[in-house]
Amino acid sequence: MEYISTRGRASAVDFEGALLAGLAPDGGLYMPEAWPRLTVSEARRIGEMPYAKAAAEILSFFAGDAVDSALLHEMTADAYGGFADPAVAPLRKVGDDDYILELFHGPTLAFKDFAMQILGRLFDAALTRRDETLTIIVATSGDTGSAAIEALKSCARVNIVVLHPEGRVSEVQRRMMTSVIAPNVCNIAVDGSFDDCQAIVKALFADETFVRSVRLGGVNSINWARLAAQTVYYYTAWASVAGKDEPVSFVVPTGNFGDVFAGYAAKKMGLPVAKLGVAANANDILHRAISKGDYTPATVRPTASPSMDIQVASNFERLLFEAKGRDNTALRDLMEKFSDKRSMRIDDATLAAIREDFVSAAVSEEETLAEIAQHEKATGDLIDPHTAVARAAAIRLRGEGVISGKIITLSTAHPAKFPEAVEQATGRTPALPKAYSDLFDRPEEMRKAPAAADAIKSIVNDLFAKGSA
Ligand SMILES: *Cc1c(COP(=O)(O)O)cnc(C)c1O
């Protein structure tokens, strides 16, 4: 399987090439040259397998010859064996046609573990084989950072640098990153927003000298291997609720458009998916884009669901590429104009193509807290604010007749990762799982830096320039 850049000016690479590069050298994102296709009965056969097996099967479609299939089975068994729930991604029924897919049973209590745990193992195998080292740099709005650190801290060939927006991640999220103290781990609190952090990462990748000197690689959700790993739970969830070839809808709390795009990839591969619901919080650029064709970043507003406090959603470029019929010249033009004007009007034909698969809703802060409270009343269970955004969106989209039939809402974080909001809504304090009971007593280590690429470069160069890995 070959991977091509959305912007059409980089040569094709294999799965391992896309894994190690992250972003394509022409500034585009890697996409499979053609979607692997499964029949519905194959989808069901794989979806009904134990999670780790299903993951190895799906990943081998994407990896092609680049990774040995037996090795993939070992890696996924290892990666998902450490999840706290034996089902890995258990599904709960919460209404007649309503389900919640729990994606927070991994080591850092958020769905990012699904991709990161396998990514760490893929990196290790590829770098050992090539006898190379890599410095991973990642911008986080809270959950990616801890998931990446947890997955990579014991990789001998990987250094990891995590940028988080200072004061804009929850204390639990911060401590889960900064309490991991290891010579190959560097946490940096950036004086700015998540979008600033993401822009710095892009700037570092654009500096070829720097990329070479520290051997830079990325694990943000622009990395194709992450999306590939995230398609798996759409299969297992679908198989456990759908009759024969019954289409099911998914509602996804969305930030960088990675998770919901994995659902789109699953659909492109042949999984019967009716609608993909994009749930946004008060940072509603994706809702404006899908409902009105207006993709214009506003100022980021901090909310109770910080992992969705994003204005420029990197993976949206992948959808535009698809909706434009994979016309990379048109896409490049669009992205260049967007980068000049900081605003994009999506034309009617492209928008119509997007709406064949996607619907959207934006949920306010009041509605988010009300949904946490309402859910607790109805079920006795606590949900985190990201999940609440998606549940509120699912209820609204069904009420408006936009989605009908079975709806699976993705639950992306454990409520104890966001105790403040849960407490405010319900008066109950969600307990952290045992593994984290001493989190607030662990020492922390982090650096601070202004939101400037040069400041970050010099820190990373000092720590990890070639030779010091
Ligand atoms: C990252 C994250 C999201 C958003 O996922 P994207 O792939 O960026 O759209 C939603 N909820 C939680 C808890 C997250 O950590």
The ligand as an ORCA input file, in Angstrom:
! r2SCAN-3c Opt
* xyz 0 1
  C      -8.248     14.365     21.209
  C      -9.572     14.294     21.857
  C     -10.760     14.588     21.155
  C     -10.753     15.083     19.724
  O     -10.304     14.129     18.807
  P      -9.767     14.572     17.379
  O      -9.236     13.348     16.765
  O      -8.710     15.606     17.615
  O     -10.941     15.156     16.641
  C     -11.962     14.416     21.816
  N     -12.014     14.028     23.110
  C     -10.898     13.754     23.808
  C     -11.023     13.347     25.227
  C      -9.646     13.867     23.213
  O      -8.544     13.586     23.918
*
